[in-house]
Amino acid sequence: MEITDPKAIRALAHAARLEVISELYSTQVSRTATELAAQTGLTPSAMSYHLRALQKWGIVVPAETAGDARERRWKAAGTDFTIHSLGGVASPELAVLDLELEAYRRRVLAYAKTRNERRERGDTADGPSAVVLASNLLYLTPDQRAELTRQVFDLLRDYELEDPDQVPEGAERMATLWSMIPDDRGHAAAKPGDAKA
């Protein structure tokens, strides 16, 4: 699913909604408002409100429910989720990006806290670090940007579970975040070929 409507993008600018989208689209497992509320720190009724708002934009849909309506299950409306601004508006996607970065920061802090608690208990069997961070500055044409984005998404898709009930033995749930933005810290930044001897 690709979101391009500025109003829909603005509707995403809430941390709990982004966490719901991440959970439902990444796992492809249906969840109840109560389950999602526990992950985000909201009440089930507040989470139900956010789920209905996401449903309005076609981002989530009700799943088949075996129980009563109080435990309605929700699922992703698709398998992939992308936000793409068509420009000409006041960049609501930057607010969404900020919330995504904050959610990722919370994941990093939770991992660091858990790791420190294990070490304080004397559990030093961490093995090699599972944390990876890479940062690059690239010069890309519009076609190259599109191709790089396609390749990254294709690579990530190769590792997505076909069946959420078939998690490989030894697999650990890993959070990934990929972003590419223009480096507009001033047009004074010279291109590599512009340097004069």
N, CA, C and O of each residue as an XYZ file, in Angstrom:
788
protein
N       0.848     -1.165      0.000
C       0.000      0.000      0.000
C       0.896      1.231      0.000
O       1.841      1.323      0.784
N       0.594      2.172     -0.883
C       1.345      3.429     -0.942
C       0.415      4.574     -0.576
O      -0.651      4.736     -1.171
N       0.819      5.358      0.397
C       0.036      6.505      0.846
C       0.613      7.760      0.207
O       1.786      8.078      0.405
N      -0.208      8.474     -0.560
C       0.235      9.714     -1.195
C      -0.641     10.900     -0.814
O      -0.218     12.046     -0.967
N      -1.845     10.653     -0.322
C      -2.781     11.723      0.038
C      -2.252     12.481      1.258
O      -2.037     11.877      2.309
N      -2.037     13.803      1.134
C      -1.514     14.571      2.272
C      -2.368     14.444      3.531
O      -1.834     14.439      4.640
N      -3.689     14.340      3.373
C      -4.561     14.184      4.544
C      -4.327     12.834      5.207
O      -4.325     12.734      6.433
N      -4.131     11.802      4.405
C      -3.850     10.478      4.968
C      -2.497     10.486      5.668
O      -2.342      9.888      6.732
N      -1.518     11.163      5.072
C      -0.190     11.247      5.688
C      -0.287     11.962      7.030
O       0.333     11.539      8.006
N      -1.064     13.048      7.085
C      -1.254     13.759      8.355
C      -1.918     12.860      9.389
O      -1.595     12.929     10.575
N      -2.850     12.011      8.939
C      -3.547     11.107      9.860
C      -2.586     10.109     10.500
O      -2.878      9.559     11.562
N      -1.451      9.876      9.864
C      -0.463      8.934     10.399
C       0.415      9.563     11.471
O       1.121      8.855     12.189
N       0.378     10.868     11.585
C       1.309     11.580     12.464
C       0.948     11.409     13.935
O       0.688     12.381     14.645
N       0.938     10.179     14.368
C       0.706      9.842     15.774
C       1.526      8.587     16.067
O       1.448      7.607     15.326
N       2.299      8.615     17.126
C       3.215      7.513     17.432
C       2.499      6.173     17.529
O       2.996      5.174     17.009
N       1.343      6.129     18.184
C       0.626      4.859     18.349
C       0.175      4.311     17.001
O       0.243      3.103     16.772
N      -0.283      5.177     16.114
C      -0.728      4.713     14.797
C       0.432      4.133     14.008
O       0.277      3.119     13.327
N       1.586      4.766     14.095
C       2.753      4.248     13.383
C       3.202      2.908     13.952
O       3.630      2.028     13.206
N       3.105      2.750     15.268
C       3.475      1.462     15.862
C       2.515      0.368     15.428
O       2.930     -0.766     15.190
N       1.225      0.703     15.321
C       0.228     -0.263     14.846
C       0.547     -0.676     13.414
O       0.543     -1.863     13.087
N       0.823      0.309     12.564
C       1.145      0.017     11.167
C       2.379     -0.869     11.090
O       2.396     -1.852     10.349
N       3.405     -0.526     11.850
C       4.629     -1.322     11.858
C       4.348     -2.755     12.287
O       4.805     -3.699     11.642
N       3.605     -2.919     13.362
C       3.304     -4.258     13.879
C       2.486     -5.074     12.885
O       2.845     -6.208     12.569
N       1.394     -4.508     12.394
C       0.496     -5.271     11.524
C       1.102     -5.555     10.153
O       0.939     -6.655      9.625
N       1.793     -4.586      9.572
C       2.377     -4.805      8.246
C       3.624     -5.682      8.321
O       3.859     -6.492      7.424
N       4.416     -5.535      9.363
C       5.646     -6.324      9.469
C       5.372     -7.784      9.779
O       6.012     -8.673      9.218
N       4.417     -8.034     10.673
C       4.164     -9.418     11.089
C       3.102    -10.104     10.254
O       3.096    -11.331     10.148
N       2.193     -9.325      9.654
C       1.050     -9.869      8.917
C       0.193    -10.768      9.808
O      -0.437    -11.715      9.336
N       0.181    -10.453     11.106
C      -0.627    -11.174     12.089
C      -1.708    -10.225     12.581
O      -1.435     -9.054     12.843
N      -2.941    -10.723     12.709
C      -4.011     -9.863     13.217
C      -3.858     -9.691     14.723
O      -3.359    -10.579     15.415
N      -4.290     -8.545     15.215
C      -4.195     -8.229     16.639
C      -5.491     -7.559     17.086
O      -6.217     -6.979     16.279
N      -5.766     -7.651     18.386
C      -6.909     -6.938     18.956
C      -6.449     -5.562     19.430
O      -5.253     -5.305     19.573
N      -7.419     -4.686     19.669
C      -7.093     -3.364     20.209
C      -6.398     -3.508     21.557
O      -5.501     -2.729     21.878
N      -6.803     -4.497     22.347
C      -6.188     -4.722     23.660
C      -4.721     -5.101     23.507
O      -3.869     -4.587     24.232
N      -4.420     -6.002     22.566
C      -3.030     -6.420     22.341
C      -2.175     -5.245     21.867
O      -1.055     -5.051     22.339
N      -2.711     -4.469     20.934
C      -1.957     -3.323     20.417
C      -1.809     -2.231     21.463
O      -0.786     -1.547     21.512
N      -2.832     -2.063     22.303
C      -2.762     -1.062     23.371
C      -1.633     -1.395     24.339
O      -0.928     -0.499     24.803
N      -1.459     -2.676     24.645
C      -0.401     -3.093     25.566
C       0.981     -2.750     25.012
O       1.895     -2.444     25.777
N       1.139     -2.799     23.698
C       2.432     -2.485     23.080
C       2.720     -0.990     23.066
O       3.879     -0.576     23.071
N       1.671     -0.185     23.050
C       1.859      1.258     22.886
C       1.636      2.060     24.155
O       1.939      3.253     24.192
N       1.107      1.420     25.205
C       0.853      2.129     26.451
C      -0.463      2.882     26.469
O      -0.704      3.676     27.378
N      -1.320      2.652     25.483
C      -2.636      3.292     25.449
C      -3.677      2.382     26.087
O      -3.411      1.208     26.346
N      -4.858      2.928     26.339
C      -5.973      2.099     26.789
C      -6.569      1.410     25.566
O      -6.418      1.905     24.449
N      -7.246      0.276     25.757
C      -7.893     -0.387     24.618
C      -8.895      0.513     23.894
O      -9.007      0.451     22.669
N      -9.624      1.347     24.637
C     -10.599      2.221     23.970
C      -9.896      3.284     23.121
O     -10.362      3.606     22.028
N      -8.787      3.825     23.610
C      -8.026      4.796     22.815
C      -7.451      4.122     21.573
O      -7.443      4.708     20.491
N      -6.970      2.886     21.733
C      -6.433      2.160     20.590
C      -7.525      1.877     19.568
O      -7.278      1.958     18.365
N      -8.731      1.546     20.030
C      -9.851      1.316     19.105
C     -10.117      2.558     18.262
O     -10.395      2.459     17.067
N     -10.029      3.720     18.889
C     -10.210      4.984     18.161
C      -9.170      5.109     17.041
O      -9.510      5.446     15.907
N      -7.903      4.835     17.367
C      -6.840      4.949     16.365
C      -7.013      3.913     15.256
O      -6.750      4.208     14.090
N      -7.448      2.715     15.604
C      -7.672      1.685     14.585
C      -8.787      2.099     13.625
O      -8.681      1.881     12.418
N      -9.839      2.686     14.152
C     -10.928      3.155     13.281
C     -10.447      4.285     12.368
O     -10.859      4.367     11.211
N      -9.577      5.154     12.886
C      -9.021      6.228     12.051
C      -8.173      5.639     10.922
O      -8.240      6.111      9.787
N      -7.383      4.617     11.227
C      -6.576      3.967     10.191
C      -7.463      3.218      9.197
O      -7.151      3.151      8.008
N      -8.561      2.659      9.685
C      -9.506      1.970      8.803
C     -10.124      2.956      7.811
O     -10.334      2.617      6.646
N     -10.409      4.154      8.265
C     -11.008      5.185      7.404
C     -10.158      5.417      6.154
O     -10.697      5.659      5.074
N      -8.843      5.346      6.296
C      -7.936      5.566      5.174
C      -7.563      4.267      4.467
O      -6.725      4.272      3.565
N      -8.177      3.155      4.869
C      -7.920      1.884      4.196
C      -6.584      1.265      4.543
O      -6.082      0.419      3.803
N      -5.996      1.677      5.667
C      -4.673      1.186      6.057
C      -4.781     -0.127      6.823
O      -3.952     -1.019      6.647
N      -5.801     -0.249      7.673
C      -6.083     -1.506      8.373
C      -7.533     -1.884      8.099
O      -8.361     -1.036      7.766
N      -7.821     -3.172      8.247
C      -9.180     -3.678      8.040
C      -9.494     -4.684      9.139
O      -8.586     -5.297      9.700
N     -10.775     -4.856      9.447
C     -11.128     -5.889     10.429
C     -10.760     -7.271      9.886
O     -10.938     -7.549      8.700
N     -10.252     -8.119     10.754
C      -9.919     -9.496     10.381
C     -11.078    -10.397     10.781
O     -11.990     -9.977     11.493
N     -11.029    -11.623     10.321
C     -12.032    -12.602     10.738
C     -11.952    -12.742     12.250
O     -10.864    -12.880     12.808
N     -13.104    -12.707     12.912
C     -13.141    -12.778     14.369
C     -13.958    -13.973     14.809
O     -15.109    -14.135     14.405
N     -13.358    -14.806     15.636
C     -14.075    -15.966     16.157
C     -14.922    -15.578     17.364
O     -15.965    -16.183     17.610
N     -14.483    -14.579     18.114
C     -15.176    -14.180     19.342
C     -16.191    -13.085     19.084
O     -16.651    -12.889     17.960
N     -16.529    -12.375     20.153
C     -17.517    -11.300     20.016
C     -16.846    -10.004     19.552
O     -15.622     -9.932     19.435
N     -17.660     -8.994     19.294
C     -17.166     -7.733     18.724
C     -16.199     -7.001     19.643
O     -15.402     -6.188     19.174
N     -16.255     -7.275     20.948
C     -15.349     -6.582     21.874
C     -13.897     -6.963     21.618
O     -12.984     -6.190     21.909
N     -13.694     -8.133     21.083
C     -12.326     -8.574     20.799
C     -12.085     -8.657     19.296
O     -11.452     -9.593     18.807
N     -12.597     -7.667     18.573
C     -12.392     -7.605     17.128
C     -10.899     -7.601     16.834
O     -10.117     -6.920     17.497
N     -10.534     -8.362     15.843
C      -9.143     -8.416     15.414
C      -8.974     -7.509     14.200
O      -9.879     -7.361     13.379
N      -7.804     -6.915     14.111
C      -7.481     -6.008     13.018
C      -6.257     -6.533     12.295
O      -5.383     -7.150     12.903
N      -6.196     -6.286     10.993
C      -5.034     -6.722     10.217
C      -4.642     -5.640      9.220
O      -5.407     -4.711      8.960
N      -3.456     -5.772      8.674
C      -2.973     -4.850      7.646
C      -3.831     -5.012      6.398
O      -4.275     -6.115      6.080
N      -4.060     -3.915      5.696
C      -4.856     -3.968      4.469
C      -4.028     -4.446      3.278
O      -4.565     -4.639      2.186
N      -2.734     -4.636      3.480
C      -1.855     -5.099      2.409
C      -0.620     -5.739      3.004
O      -0.581     -6.047      4.195
N       0.389     -5.939      2.175
C       1.623     -6.559      2.666
C       2.768     -5.562      2.801
O       3.684     -5.781      3.593
N       2.731     -4.485      2.050
C       3.784     -3.469      2.091
C       3.154     -2.116      2.383
O       1.995     -1.871      2.050
N       3.927     -1.249      3.006
C       3.412      0.076      3.352
C       4.482      1.115      3.060
O       5.594      1.034      3.583
N       4.146      2.095      2.221
C       5.085      3.141      1.844
C       4.389      4.494      1.885
O       3.243      4.622      1.454
N       5.077      5.491      2.399
C       4.578      6.864      2.386
C       5.352      7.610      1.311
O       6.583      7.607      1.301
N       4.619      8.251      0.406
C       5.265      8.969     -0.691
C       4.561     10.297     -0.890
O       3.390     10.333     -1.266
N       5.264     11.379     -0.643
C       4.689     12.711     -0.829
C       4.841     13.116     -2.283
O       5.895     12.926     -2.890
N       3.777     13.677     -2.831
C       3.834     14.165     -4.208
C       4.306     15.607     -4.263
O       4.336     16.210     -5.336
N       4.675     16.168     -3.114
C       5.175     17.541     -3.066
C       4.037     18.551     -3.095
O       2.868     18.187     -3.224
N       4.389     19.804     -2.974
C       3.406     20.866     -3.053
C       2.597     21.068     -1.784
O       1.692     21.902     -1.767
N       2.898     20.325     -0.714
C       2.201     20.504      0.556
C       3.234     20.713      1.641
O       4.434     20.570      1.407
N       2.771     21.048      2.813
C       3.674     21.405      3.916
C       4.281     20.189      4.602
O       4.272     20.119      5.831
N       4.797     19.249      3.863
C       5.587     18.111      4.340
C       5.064     17.403      5.580
O       5.785     17.323      6.575
N       3.838     16.884      5.564
C       3.397     16.108      6.720
C       4.200     14.829      6.883
O       4.260     14.263      7.975
N       4.828     14.364      5.779
C       5.627     13.140      5.892
C       6.833     13.347      6.797
O       7.355     12.378      7.348
N       7.292     14.592      6.963
C       8.403     14.838      7.885
C       7.971     14.630      9.330
O       8.764     14.182     10.157
N       6.720     14.952      9.637
C       6.198     14.672     10.978
C       6.137     13.169     11.202
O       6.449     12.684     12.289
N       5.735     12.435     10.173
C       5.687     10.972     10.265
C       7.101     10.420     10.429
O       7.329      9.524     11.242
N       8.045     10.950      9.662
C       9.438     10.515      9.774
C       9.964     10.748     11.183
O      10.640      9.885     11.743
N       9.661     11.899     11.756
C      10.095     12.208     13.116
C       9.526     11.194     14.109
O      10.237     10.733     15.002
N       8.253     10.848     13.956
C       7.644      9.859     14.850
C       8.256      8.476     14.655
O       8.462      7.746     15.625
N       8.548      8.113     13.405
C       9.198      6.819     13.142
C      10.577      6.768     13.800
O      10.953      5.760     14.398
N      11.320      7.858     13.684
C      12.644      7.903     14.313
C      12.531      7.806     15.827
O      13.342      7.141     16.472
N      11.531      8.463     16.395
C      11.319      8.395     17.844
C      10.944      6.976     18.270
O      11.418      6.497     19.299
N      10.102      6.303     17.492
C       9.731      4.916     17.801
C      10.963      4.014     17.727
O      11.133      3.120     18.556
N      11.817      4.251     16.735
C      13.032      3.448     16.611
C      13.975      3.724     17.781
O      14.619      2.815     18.306
N      14.043      4.988     18.175
C      14.872      5.366     19.327
C      14.397      4.629     20.581
O      15.216      4.170     21.377
N      13.074      4.515     20.760
C      12.536      3.781     21.915
C      12.929      2.305     21.855
O      13.225      1.697     22.883
N      12.933      1.732     20.653
C      13.370      0.333     20.510
C      14.838      0.180     20.911
O      15.208     -0.770     21.600
N      15.664      1.125     20.471
C      17.094      1.083     20.800
C      17.285      1.180     22.312
O      18.069      0.426     22.888
N      16.576      2.101     22.955
C      16.700      2.266     24.410
C      16.213      1.028     25.156
O      16.818      0.631     26.152
N      15.127      0.412     24.685
C      14.622     -0.808     25.324
C      15.639     -1.936     25.189
O      15.856     -2.695     26.134
N      16.266     -2.049     24.013
C      17.293     -3.071     23.807
C      18.483     -2.820     24.738
O      18.983     -3.750     25.372
N      18.935     -1.568     24.818
C      20.078     -1.237     25.676
C      19.765     -1.536     27.135
O      20.616     -2.057     27.856
N      18.555     -1.211     27.578
C      18.162     -1.471     28.963
C      18.156     -2.970     29.255
O      18.688     -3.408     30.275
N      17.561     -3.749     28.367
C      17.507     -5.204     28.556
C      18.904     -5.803     28.559
O      19.211     -6.669     29.378
N      19.749     -5.344     27.651
C      21.121     -5.857     27.575
C      21.890     -5.526     28.854
O      22.614     -6.373     29.378
N      21.739     -4.295     29.361
C      22.417     -3.908     30.602
C      21.917     -4.721     31.789
O      22.706     -5.118     32.646
N      20.606     -4.971     31.846
C      20.053     -5.782     32.938
C      20.616     -7.196     32.904
O      20.913     -7.771     33.952
N      20.764     -7.762     31.706
C      21.358     -9.106     31.593
C      22.801     -9.093     32.082
O      23.229    -10.007     32.787
N      23.540     -8.074     31.717
C      24.940     -7.986     32.137
C      25.055     -7.815     33.647
O      25.952     -8.384     34.269
N      24.143     -7.028     34.247
C      24.161     -6.840     35.701
C      23.869     -8.146     36.433
O      24.341     -8.349     37.552
N      23.100     -9.025     35.811
C      22.812    -10.339     36.403
C      23.953    -11.326     36.160
O      23.910    -12.461     36.634
N      24.969    -10.888     35.423
C      26.104    -11.755     35.163
C      25.994    -12.540     33.876
O      26.858    -13.367     33.586
N      24.957    -12.303     33.097
C      24.785    -12.990     31.820
C      25.597    -12.247     30.773
O      25.167    -11.218     30.253
N      26.773    -12.777     30.469
C      27.644    -12.117     29.494
C      27.676    -12.877     28.176
O      28.516    -12.603     27.319
N      26.766    -13.832     28.012
C      26.741    -14.654     26.801
C      25.989    -13.949     25.677
O      25.101    -14.527     25.049
N      26.353    -12.706     25.436
C      25.692    -11.936     24.387
C      26.109    -12.369     22.993
O      25.317    -12.304     22.053
N      27.354    -12.810     22.861
C      27.850    -13.125     21.532
C      28.069    -11.840     20.750
O      28.092    -10.747     21.317
N      28.230    -11.985     19.445
C      28.432    -10.785     18.633
C      27.202     -9.884     18.678
O      26.074    -10.364     18.785
N      27.425     -8.610     18.597
C      26.322     -7.654     18.668
C      25.378     -7.832     17.490
O      25.807     -8.027     16.352
N      24.093     -7.761     17.783
C      23.076     -7.860     16.739
C      22.721     -6.486     16.189
O      21.893     -6.368     15.286
N      23.344     -5.453     16.733
C      23.021     -4.085     16.328
C      23.886     -3.682     15.135
O      25.104     -3.862     15.144
N      23.238     -3.137     14.119
C      23.941     -2.654     12.932
C      23.460     -1.241     12.642
O      22.260     -0.968     12.679
N      24.384     -0.355     12.358
C      24.036      1.008     11.966
C      24.969      1.416     10.839
O      26.188      1.285     10.950
N      24.396      1.906      9.769
C      25.198      2.370      8.637
C      24.662      3.718      8.185
O      23.452      3.947      8.176
N      25.562      4.596      7.815
C      25.173      5.914      7.327
C      26.052      6.242      6.130
O      27.268      6.059      6.181
N      25.449      6.719      5.067
C      26.193      7.024      3.847
C      25.731      8.344      3.256
O      24.592      8.763      3.464
N      26.612      8.991      2.526
C      26.252     10.127      1.676
C      26.523      9.695      0.245
O      27.660      9.382     -0.110
N      25.491      9.678     -0.568
C      25.600      9.232     -1.952
C      25.157     10.351     -2.885
O      24.342     11.192     -2.506
N      25.682     10.364     -4.083
C      25.213     11.266     -5.134
C      24.440     10.411     -6.123
O      25.021      9.586     -6.827
N      23.116     10.612     -6.174
C      22.259      9.751     -6.981
C      21.350     10.572     -7.891
O      20.810     11.604     -7.491
N      21.198     10.098     -9.103
C      20.214     10.691    -10.008
C      18.829     10.212     -9.572
O      18.731      9.261     -8.796
N      17.764     10.845    -10.053
C      16.423     10.349     -9.719
C      16.228      8.875    -10.085
O      15.602      8.127     -9.334
N      16.757      8.460    -11.227
C      16.633      7.048    -11.615
C      17.402      6.141    -10.658
O      16.924      5.064    -10.303
N      18.590      6.574    -10.240
C      19.373      5.777     -9.292
C      18.674      5.692     -7.942
O      18.688      4.638     -7.306
N      18.057      6.796     -7.491
C      17.312      6.765     -6.223
C      16.180      5.750     -6.301
O      15.978      4.962     -5.377
N      15.450      5.773     -7.400
C      14.340      4.830     -7.568
C      14.851      3.391     -7.587
O      14.241      2.504     -6.989
N      15.961      3.164     -8.269
C      16.520      1.813     -8.353
C      17.036      1.338     -6.994
O      16.806      0.189     -6.618
N      17.726      2.201     -6.258
C      18.217      1.824     -4.933
C      17.049      1.494     -4.009
O      17.094      0.503     -3.281
N      16.017      2.311     -4.036
C      14.834      2.052     -3.207
C      14.223      0.703     -3.555
O      13.898     -0.083     -2.664
N      14.064      0.430     -4.851
C      13.493     -0.852     -5.279
C      14.352     -2.017     -4.795
O      13.824     -3.012     -4.299
N      15.680     -1.901     -4.936
C      16.574     -2.984     -4.531
C      16.514     -3.233     -3.025
O      16.481     -4.383     -2.585
N      16.501     -2.159     -2.236
C      16.430     -2.320     -0.778
C      15.118     -2.989     -0.390
O      15.112     -3.929      0.405
N      13.999     -2.508     -0.948
C      12.702     -3.107     -0.619
C      12.639     -4.568     -1.052
O      12.098     -5.405     -0.331
N      13.193     -4.881     -2.233
C      13.214     -6.277     -2.689
C      14.028     -7.148     -1.738
O      13.625     -8.265     -1.415
N      15.172     -6.638     -1.289
C      16.018     -7.394     -0.367
C      15.305     -7.631      0.961
O      15.318     -8.747      1.481
N      14.684     -6.593      1.512
C      13.948     -6.753      2.771
C      12.793     -7.737      2.603
O      12.527     -8.549      3.489
N      12.112     -7.660      1.468
C      10.988     -8.562      1.200
C      11.448    -10.026      1.187
O      10.692    -10.914      1.580
N      12.681    -10.280      0.737
C      13.216    -11.649      0.720
C      13.273    -12.265      2.117
O      13.239    -13.487      2.255
N      13.359    -11.435      3.147
C      13.484    -11.933      4.513
C      12.177    -11.883      5.293
O      12.133    -12.302      6.450
N      11.114    -11.379      4.677
C       9.825    -11.361      5.359
C       9.265    -12.776      5.422
O       9.477    -13.581      4.515
N       8.549    -13.068      6.501
C       7.957    -14.392      6.658
C       6.798    -14.571      5.697
O       5.930    -13.705      5.586
N       6.789    -15.702      5.002
C       5.638    -16.033      4.163
C       4.468    -16.427      5.050
O       3.318    -16.082      4.780
N       4.785    -17.158      6.118
C       3.765    -17.630      7.051
C       4.197    -17.212      8.450
O       5.188    -17.728      8.966
N       3.459    -16.270      9.083
C       3.856    -15.787     10.410
C       3.899    -16.874     11.478
O       4.495    -16.678     12.537
N       3.271    -18.019     11.209
C       3.298    -19.123     12.169
C       4.534    -20.000     12.003
O       4.737    -20.934     12.779
N       5.356    -19.713     11.009
C       6.536    -20.528     10.722
C       7.824    -19.734     10.920
O       8.596    -19.548      9.980
N       8.051    -19.272     12.140
C       9.283    -18.539     12.449
C      10.427    -19.550     12.511
O      10.334    -20.531     13.248
N      11.502    -19.332     11.751
C      12.618    -20.280     11.766
C      13.219    -20.429     13.165
O      13.267    -19.471     13.937
N      13.671    -21.629     13.475
C      14.295    -21.887     14.771
C      15.522    -20.992     14.929
O      16.336    -20.872     14.013
N      15.644    -20.372     16.087
C      16.767    -19.491     16.374
C      16.577    -18.064     15.870
O      17.429    -17.206     16.099
N      15.463    -17.808     15.185
C      15.220    -16.458     14.657
C      14.854    -15.513     15.788
O      14.168    -15.890     16.738
N      15.315    -14.304     15.673
C      15.047    -13.262     16.654
C      14.343    -12.116     15.933
O      14.719    -11.760     14.816
N      13.332    -11.541     16.560
C      12.613    -10.421     15.948
C      13.548     -9.217     15.899
O      14.066     -8.787     16.930
N      13.761     -8.678     14.710
C      14.683     -7.567     14.499
C      13.924     -6.387     13.900
O      13.114     -6.563     12.990
N      14.185     -5.194     14.407
C      13.577     -3.975     13.868
C      14.545     -3.355     12.870
O      15.734     -3.216     13.157
N      14.044     -2.985     11.710
C      14.866     -2.308     10.713
C      14.226     -0.965     10.383
O      13.016     -0.785     10.515
N      15.043     -0.053      9.964
C      14.567      1.258      9.537
C      15.441      1.681      8.376
O      16.665      1.721      8.500
N      14.837      1.993      7.265
C      15.598      2.458      6.110
C      14.988      3.753      5.631
O      13.769      3.857      5.490
N      15.817      4.728      5.384
C      15.339      6.022      4.916
C      16.383      6.628      3.995
O      17.580      6.375      4.130
N      15.909      7.425      3.064
C      16.813      8.161      2.186
C      16.212      9.554      2.017
O      15.065      9.700      1.594
N      16.993     10.560      2.349
C      16.517     11.941      2.214
C      17.607     12.781      1.554
O      18.792     12.468      1.670
N      17.206     13.848      0.862
C      18.215     14.753      0.312
C      19.008     15.397      1.453
O      18.443     15.735      2.493
N      20.294     15.560      1.258
C      21.148     16.213      2.256
C      21.177     17.705      1.932
O      22.069     18.194      1.239
N      20.177     18.408      2.453
C      20.019     19.834      2.153
C      20.588     20.719      3.254
O      19.972     21.716      3.629
N      21.735     20.371      3.762
C      22.341     21.188      4.816
C      23.034     22.398      4.217
O      24.040     22.876      4.741
N      22.504     22.871      3.154
C      23.075     24.041      2.486
C      23.641     23.632      1.146
O      24.342     22.626      1.036
N      23.336     24.405      0.139
C      23.847     24.093     -1.194
C      25.332     24.409     -1.307
O      25.949     24.168     -2.345
N      25.900     24.951     -0.235
C      27.329     25.268     -0.250
C      28.177     24.007     -0.171
O      29.378     24.040     -0.440
N      27.539     22.882      0.206
C      28.300     21.634      0.281
C      28.753     21.266     -1.127
O      27.931     21.014     -2.008
N      30.036     21.240     -1.324
C      30.585     20.995     -2.656
C      30.487     19.527     -3.029
O      30.589     18.644     -2.177
N      30.288     19.283     -4.311
C      30.326     17.922     -4.827
C      31.786     17.501     -4.902
O      32.666     18.354     -5.024
N      32.062     16.190     -4.829
C      33.453     15.738     -4.827
C      34.273     16.278     -5.998
O      35.447     16.598     -5.812
N      33.704     16.389     -7.188
C      34.442     16.855     -8.359
C      34.660     18.353     -8.391
O      35.394     18.859     -9.240
N      34.019     19.077     -7.459
C      34.137     20.536     -7.440
C      35.393     21.027     -6.717
O      35.724     22.210     -6.794
N      36.091     20.136     -6.020
C      37.265     20.554     -5.244
C      38.361     21.041     -6.188
O      38.644     20.413     -7.209
N      38.965     22.156     -5.834
C      40.051     22.707     -6.653
C      41.369     22.491     -5.938
O      41.468     22.643     -4.720
N      42.365     22.139     -6.703
C      43.674     21.860     -6.127
C      44.407     23.125     -5.788
O      45.532     23.073     -5.290
